[in-house]
Amino acid sequence: MESNELPDRFFKGSLTAEEKLKLEDLLRTDAEFREEFELQQATREAVVRNKHSELKAFLGEVEEELAGGQKVRKIQPKVYLKVAAGLVLLVAATLLILNLTESRDEASDMDSFLAYYTTYPNVVSPITRGEELNPEDLEKAAFIAYENRDYSLSDSLFTKILPYQTDYVQFYKGISKFELGQYDSAIHYFDNYLYSDGTQLRDQAKWYMALSYLVKGDTLKGKEEMIRLRKSSGYKMDEVERILLRLDK
């Protein structure tokens, strides 16, 4: 995605996790991008404020014409048109405000749950720096990509080795999908892991699956998974309790 598309997706509340990281990086490192972003943000806020003031003045004029029209007990057709136009403006301004507010609320909810997320480390196939890589060793290549945060590549390589390693690869493919903002796919692979013979990462898979539901906006299912995790183990118990308390508000 082009960097100039990121601000628009931010204001609509539709950034993926990967895009959010890219946006934050650009705001930190690119002064010209940051200036343009702040200008767009200020402009949007000004539009909302101006809509209110323009509408108030406009309806004030209409009110005066209506008051004057009462003297001759007949309202001119153009006054009706102005009233209709004023109502259209009112609806448009209200929808704009609601849309901006809803988008920001959704983005805020997503960010609050993402704050609990950290990438799970590679604990099954440790990579030694400087180690020579056999081009045919796809698993090691996949985990090198994973440790280098190249999640598109790790996702692709994990797919190739799934037929041969069906347990922990499902888990790490789920993490790669989460990092790419593909939360439905992440849930699918975490669930697959939980139905596999793998035992080492079961609590972790439940945690990340619950987070995936919450970040994608399915708070009901996310809460159910958090409650299951709380009942089954003590993994991430402090975080689980904080999230459940927030969901109960």
Order of alpha helices (4+ residues) and beta strands (2+ residues): alpha-alpha-alpha-alpha-alpha-alpha-alpha-alpha-alpha-alpha-alpha
